[in-house]
Amino acid sequence: MSGLPREVLRWIQSLDLTWKVKTPKWDLSNGYLVAEIFSWYFPLNIQMHSFYSGTSMESKSKNWGILKTFIKRQHLDIPDDYIEGAIHCKEGASGLLVERLYEILTNRRVRKMTSDSDVDFTDWAYQEKLPMHARSTATKAVKNNLRLTEVMAEPSLIAQAQKAQRIITDHVDHRRIERMEDPSRFRILPTIGERSIRRHPPASQENTDLNQSTKDDTTTEEQSKREQTQESMNPERESGMTYKEINVHQLDKAQLYDMPIQSC
């Protein structure tokens, strides 16, 4: 019963179940004890002669099929991830399921310490406790986290490949974090950019340089504007050439109509 809070352990022992719950991951996977817990609170809806105590995948699917229908009818807030994890003996799933049942059926809250890590139902929490040389490889991670019952429940090759790829991606991410935390073990040498020394100027000098640069920009802009206005007013100054004004006398169009027409 390791991993369960004390009040949850006392509650399970007070129900007088068929057999003791020593390891929740294995004892609750077939759903028989879960149905027996529900039968104490819903004796008219859950009858134990409808459930099987076997550990085969067929017995699990039948028992949990009845329990899922009952949970939906009673509108019990139990996540599907907890149920699927308990069926396939995932790490930590059965413990969370029992705690959720305790909160729903007894209307009490479980007092426990909040963990920063997200619940993913993998063996990563166990792998972190091992030394570096004893941690699992990518192939071992797929073997540990992809159960045979998952393959039997969903024989689709595409679904199995997606699950395996998800496990490998998580494993690669964890390995990358390990390399970043302990680069000396993996003989990761710093790059040239990391070796170079970058010295930032003092804050006061940065402010003075910034103010001086803004002042220089404003003065140059003002000078350019003044030169443009002077050039527009005195066009001769830029080219150095003189211009002479020419008076053009246009022809009067009325005289054209008064001219005589010559015959051929």
KAJO-V269588 format. One record per backbone hydrogen bond with DSSP energy under -1.0 kcal/mol. NH is the residue of the N-H (numbers start at 1). CO is the residue of the C=O. E is the energy in kcal/mol with one decimal. If there is no record, write none. Layout:
nh=(NH | NH)
co=(CO | CO)
e=(E | E)
//
This chain:
nh=(4 | 9 | 10 | 11 | 12 | 13 | 14 | 22 | 26 | 27 | 28 | 35 | 36 | 37 | 38 | 39 | 42 | 46 | 50 | 51 | 60 | 61 | 62 | 63 | 64 | 65 | 66 | 67 | 68 | 69 | 70 | 71 | 72 | 73 | 74 | 76 | 78 | 83 | 84 | 85 | 86 | 87 | 88 | 90 | 96 | 97 | 98 | 99 | 100 | 101 | 102 | 103 | 104 | 105 | 106 | 127 | 128 | 141 | 142 | 143 | 144 | 145 | 146 | 151 | 152 | 153 | 154 | 160 | 161 | 162 | 163 | 164 | 165 | 166 | 167 | 168 | 169 | 170 | 171 | 172 | 173 | 174 | 175 | 176 | 177 | 178 | 179 | 180 | 181 | 182 | 188 | 195 | 196 | 206 | 207 | 208 | 209 | 210 | 211 | 212 | 213 | 214 | 215 | 216 | 217 | 218 | 219 | 220 | 221 | 222 | 223 | 224 | 225 | 226 | 227 | 228 | 229 | 230 | 231 | 232 | 233 | 234 | 240)
co=(1 | 5 | 6 | 7 | 8 | 9 | 10 | 20 | 23 | 23 | 24 | 31 | 32 | 33 | 34 | 35 | 38 | 42 | 47 | 48 | 56 | 57 | 58 | 59 | 60 | 61 | 62 | 63 | 64 | 65 | 66 | 67 | 68 | 69 | 70 | 71 | 76 | 79 | 80 | 81 | 82 | 83 | 84 | 85 | 92 | 93 | 94 | 95 | 96 | 97 | 98 | 99 | 100 | 101 | 102 | 123 | 124 | 137 | 138 | 139 | 140 | 141 | 142 | 147 | 148 | 149 | 150 | 156 | 157 | 158 | 159 | 160 | 161 | 162 | 163 | 164 | 165 | 166 | 167 | 168 | 169 | 170 | 171 | 172 | 173 | 174 | 175 | 176 | 177 | 178 | 183 | 191 | 192 | 202 | 203 | 204 | 205 | 206 | 207 | 208 | 209 | 210 | 211 | 212 | 213 | 214 | 215 | 216 | 217 | 218 | 219 | 220 | 221 | 222 | 223 | 224 | 225 | 226 | 227 | 228 | 229 | 230 | 236)
e=(-1.4 | -2.0 | -2.3 | -1.8 | -2.2 | -2.1 | -1.6 | -1.1 | -1.2 | -2.8 | -1.8 | -2.0 | -1.9 | -2.0 | -2.1 | -1.8 | -2.8 | -2.3 | -1.7 | -1.4 | -2.1 | -2.4 | -1.9 | -2.4 | -2.7 | -1.4 | -1.7 | -2.1 | -2.5 | -1.6 | -2.1 | -2.6 | -2.0 | -1.9 | -2.2 | -2.1 | -1.8 | -1.2 | -2.9 | -2.3 | -2.1 | -2.2 | -1.9 | -3.2 | -1.7 | -2.0 | -2.4 | -2.1 | -2.1 | -2.3 | -2.3 | -2.0 | -2.1 | -2.8 | -1.9 | -2.2 | -2.0 | -2.2 | -1.9 | -2.0 | -2.3 | -2.0 | -1.6 | -1.1 | -2.2 | -2.4 | -1.9 | -2.0 | -2.3 | -2.2 | -2.1 | -2.5 | -2.5 | -2.1 | -2.0 | -2.3 | -2.4 | -2.1 | -2.1 | -2.5 | -2.2 | -2.3 | -2.2 | -2.2 | -1.9 | -2.0 | -2.1 | -1.8 | -2.1 | -2.2 | -2.4 | -1.8 | -1.9 | -2.1 | -2.0 | -2.2 | -2.7 | -2.3 | -2.4 | -2.6 | -2.4 | -2.1 | -2.2 | -2.4 | -2.2 | -2.1 | -2.3 | -2.3 | -2.1 | -2.2 | -2.3 | -2.3 | -2.1 | -2.2 | -2.3 | -2.1 | -2.1 | -2.1 | -2.3 | -2.1 | -1.6 | -2.3 | -2.3)
//
